[in-house]
């Protein structure tokens, strides 16, 4: 998804608190070691400085979602975001988001949306580039898709058509 933002397919919006949660989850789930998660978050901040939302705290108390998730909706409202991308769809009921003109999508649905006919060549190139950048361990595009299939099966289904003849 970061590569899609870098390609200009959407406007990435983050906060320090969201990045702290990403860091904590990557370590807690054993996806990355502490130092690697920190390096990733530092790189995101360095590479996407314009994506960091700063003036949103004042909105947090008025957000109608669960207290632990209010900062996410407040950041979306403050930045004018149209979509919150999260695996935790239940934490953002659509009826609570409607008045803010914000919708919630899973990463899978969001990537499928980005994989529209106007962007599919860009998305395929992103997958090729990502696979070629993986070194520990190295992976082919199909191996990368196998990994992504765990969380984004619809997107992977669309992408596989380009690589499996």
N, C-alpha and C positions, 0 to 999 in steps of 0.2 A: 504494500500500500504506500510506503514511503517513496518508492520509485515512481509510482503513478502520480503522486503529488509533485515530485520533481519534474515529471514530464508535462506538468501543467493540466492534468486531467481533472484535478479538483484542488480546492484551497484547503490545505491542512491547517487545523486550529488546535492548539494544545495549551496546557497550563503546566506550571511546575508540579502542581499536585497530581495531575493526570500522569505525568511522566514518572513521578514517585511511585504511583500505583503500578505502572507498567514495570518499573524496576523491581518492586517488591514481588509481583506475580511471576516474573521471569525467574527469579531466584527461588521462590517458594515452590514452584512447579518443577524445578530442576531443569528448566530449559537452558538457562545460562548460569555460569558461576557468577559470584558477586562482582568480581573485577570486570568481567565481560559485560555484564548488565550495566554497570556504571559507565563503561566505555561507550556502549551503544547509546545510552541516554545523553552523554556528553556530545557525541557525534550528532545526534538529532538536534540538540540545542544549537550547536555550532553551524550545522548545515541549513537549518530552517529557523533562523532567529526571528524572521517576520511572522512565524506561526505562533509564537508565544503570546498568549492573551494575558494582559496584566490587570486591567481595570474591570474586574467583574465581581469582586468580593461583596460589594454593596447589594448585589442582586441575590446572593445566596439565601438569606433568610426568607425571601418571598417565593422561592421555588416550591411547587406543590408535590415534588417527588420525595422519596425516602431521604432522610437527613444526610446519610452518607453519600448520596448521589446528587445532592443539590448543586454542588460546585460544578458538576459536568453540565447540567442544564443552564446554570447561570453563565458559564463560559460560552455555551452555544448561543444564548440570547445576546450576550454582550458583543459577540463577534459577528452576529448576523448569519450564523451557520444555519443551513437548511436541514442537515442530517447529523444525528449522533450515531456513530458506528460503535457497536458494542456486542459482545456475546450475551450480555445480561439484558435481554429484551424485556424481561418481566419487571425490571427496575424502572423502566420508562414507559408506562402505559400510554398508548396514543391519546386517550381522552384527556390526559393531563398535559400533553404537549401541544395539542391543537391550537390553543389560544396564542401560542408563541410561534406558530408557523414552522415548527421543527418536527421532523419525523425521526424515528429510530429504525435502524437497519442492522442486521447482522453483517459481519465482515463478508460472508458469502454473498448475501444479497447486494451489498455495495460493490463488490468486485464484478458480479454479474452485470450490474448497471453500468459499470465502467467499460465492460466488454461489449459495448454496443458496436454496430457496424462501422461507425465513424472512427472508433478507437481500437478495434480489435487488433490491427497490425501493430499498434504501439504496445498494447498489452502483451502480445506474443513476443515482441522484442524485449520487453521488460523481463519476461520469464527466461528467455535465452541469456540475457545479460546476467540475471541473478544466478542462474545455474553455472555459468562460466566463472563467476566470481567466487563460488563456493570452493574452498580448498580443504577444509577439515571437517568432514571428508569431502573430496570432490564429488560432484553429482551431475548426472545428465539432467536434461529438462524433464524427462519422464520420471526420474527418481525424485526430482524436486516436486513434481505434481503428485507423486505418491505421498510425500510428506504433507503437502498442502491439502490433500483430500480429507485429512482428519477433521479440518475445521471449515473447509470451503468446497464441499463436494459438487455443488452446482457449477461453480466457477471452473473447477478442474474438469468437469464433464465437457464444458464448452471449449476449454483450451486443448484437451486431448485430441479433439478432431483435427487440430492443426499438425499434430506430431505423430499420430498413428495412422499409417496408411495401410 
